[in-house]
Amino acid sequence: MTRRDMRREATRANVIEAARKVFLSEGYEGATIKMIADSAKVSPGTVLNAAPSKAALLIQILKDEYEGIRDAGDRLEASLSGSVLDRLAGLLQVSLEAQSRHGELFAAAIGHSWRWTDPVYQETFEQMSDAWEPVARVVKDGVKSGELRAGLDVDAVTSVLEDVYLGVLRRVRREELDQAAASALMRERIALVLDGLKA
């Protein structure tokens, strides 16, 4: 890496961190490129060199968040025992807690991905799917152990669980549920799905 490349990367990291702070303080809708530029002490053009749009800045921030969720899920999966329900509830709790800490950011990305055709938002779902690899492995283990029906399509089951998860996440935000209520709701919904998948 040349010095110029290192400076460019340092500027980009500074812009991403400024965007994170502005999004968290002003909300995604309230944030502007100018606010982010002022926070990073750069020009608006420099902000747009770091990411081509406000949406792209948000997705870059969430990429780091989803990587953290995936890493936490990988570590937790290795230590979990019990039924498929117990293990899935534990993994999804980690994700729910992480997304609740920065709910405004995740809600903006997920909500806009449903409304807009901008391909940048597709990346949000791809990042979420990557973070769900531990969940897919638990489902696969459940099929292998005989706790779940033989022949289940693991990808389809994981997609259904993602849909259930997003529904719970929406309720948590809308109803301002605390962590205990959110955990109970998540476990209840997962149990309903798993009851239909049992051997």
N, C-alpha and C positions, 0 to 999 in steps of 0.2 A: 504494500500500500504506500502510495506517495504521500508527501505532506499535504498536498492539496486534497487528496482523497480523505485523509484523516480529518482535515478541517471541515470538509463537506459533511462527513459522518457526524462530527461533533455538533455542527449546526443543525443537522437533521434531528439528532437526539434532543437538542435543546428545544426545537420547535415542537416535537412530539410531547415532551414533558410540559411545555407551556400550554399546549392544547388540552392535555389531561387536566391541568389545574383550572383552565377557563371552563371546560365542559362541566367539571364538577361544581364550580361555583355559580355558573350562569345557566347550566342546563344546556343540552345540545341545541335546542331551538334558539335559545337566547344568545349563544356564542356566535361571534363573527370572526372572520379571518383577520380583521383589523385588531380586535381584542387579543387574539392569539399572537399576532405580530408584536403588539405593544408589550405583552407579557414576556415574549422571548427577546425583546429588544432588537428586532430585525424588521425588514420591510415586508409588506404583504406579499410581494413577489417572491421573497425568500421562503415564506411559509408555503406558497404554492409550488416552489421547487422541491420542498421536502415531501409534499403529497399534493396531488393535483386538485383536491377538493376538500371541503370540510368533512364529507363522508369518508374519504380515503384516510384522513387523519383519525377519525373515530375508529375505523377498522384496524388501523395500525396499533392504536392503543389497546383495543380489545384482543388483538393477536397475542400480546404479552399476557393479558389476563387469562385467555384460554390456555396458553402454554402452562401457566401456573396451575390452572385447574387440572389439566392433564397430568402434570407431574405429581400433584397431590393425590389424584386418583390412582396413579400407578403405585405410589408408595402405600396408600391405604389398602388397595386390592391385595397386596402381598401379605397383609396382616389380618385380613378379614376371614372369619369362619362363620359357620351357621348355614341357614337356609339361603336359597337364592334371594328370597325376599329381604332377609336381613342384610345380605351383602349389597344388593341393589339400593336399598334404603340408605345404607351408609355412604355409598359412592355418590348418590344423588344429593344427599345432604351436604356433602363437601361443595358440590357445584352450586347448590342453592344458596349456601352461605356466602360463597365468593361473589355470586351475581347480585346478591342482596346488598353487599357493601357498596357496589357501584351500580345500583339498579337503574339510575337515570341513563347511564351510558349503554348498558345492555338493552334496555327498553327502546332506546332511540335506534340502535342498529337493527334489532329484531323487527320493530314496528315499521321502519322505513323499508326494510327488505321485502315486506309484504306489499307495500304500496308502490314502490318505484321499480323501474326496470333497469336501473343502473347496475351493471354487472359487479361493481365494487361491493354491493351488499350481499351478493352470492357468497363472497368470501366469508361473511359472518357465519353462514350455515356450514361451510366447509370447515372452519375453525372449530365450531361446536361439535361437528362429527368427529374430528380428530380427538377432541377432549373426551369423547364418549367411547374410545377404544376399550377402557377397562370394563365398561358396562357390557359391551358386546362379548367380551371374554367371559364374564360371569354368566351371561345367557348361554353361551356355548358350553360352558362347564355344566350348567344345569341340564342341558340336553344330554350331554355325555354321561352324567351321573344317573340319569333316569328320573330326576326330579321334575323335569319338563318333558313334554311329548317328544318322541323321536321324530326326526324329519322336519322340525320347525325351521323356517327360514330366519336365521339369526339376524340378518340385515333388516328384514321386515319387522321383527320383534323390536329391534333397537329403534327403528323409526317410530313405531307406535309409542315406545317409552319416551322418546324425544317429544312427541306430540303431547303426551300426558304431562311431561315435565313443563313444557311451555305453558300449558293451561294452568298448572299449579303456580308457576312463576307469575303469570298474569293476575291470578287471584291474590297472591301474596302482596303484589304492588297495589292493586285496586282496593283491597280491603285492609291494607296495612297490617297484615298478620305478623305476630312476633315469631321468633325462631321455633318455639315449641309448637305453636299452632301450625306453622308451615311444615315442620317435620311430620307431624301427625297426619296432615292432609296428604303429603307426598306418600307416606307409607300406605295410607288407605287406598289411594288411587293405584299405586303399584300392585297392591294385593288384589284389587279387582281385575287387573290385567292378567296377573299370574294365575289366578284361579281358573281362567279360561285356557291356560297353556299347560296346566299340569298333566302329568302322565295319567 
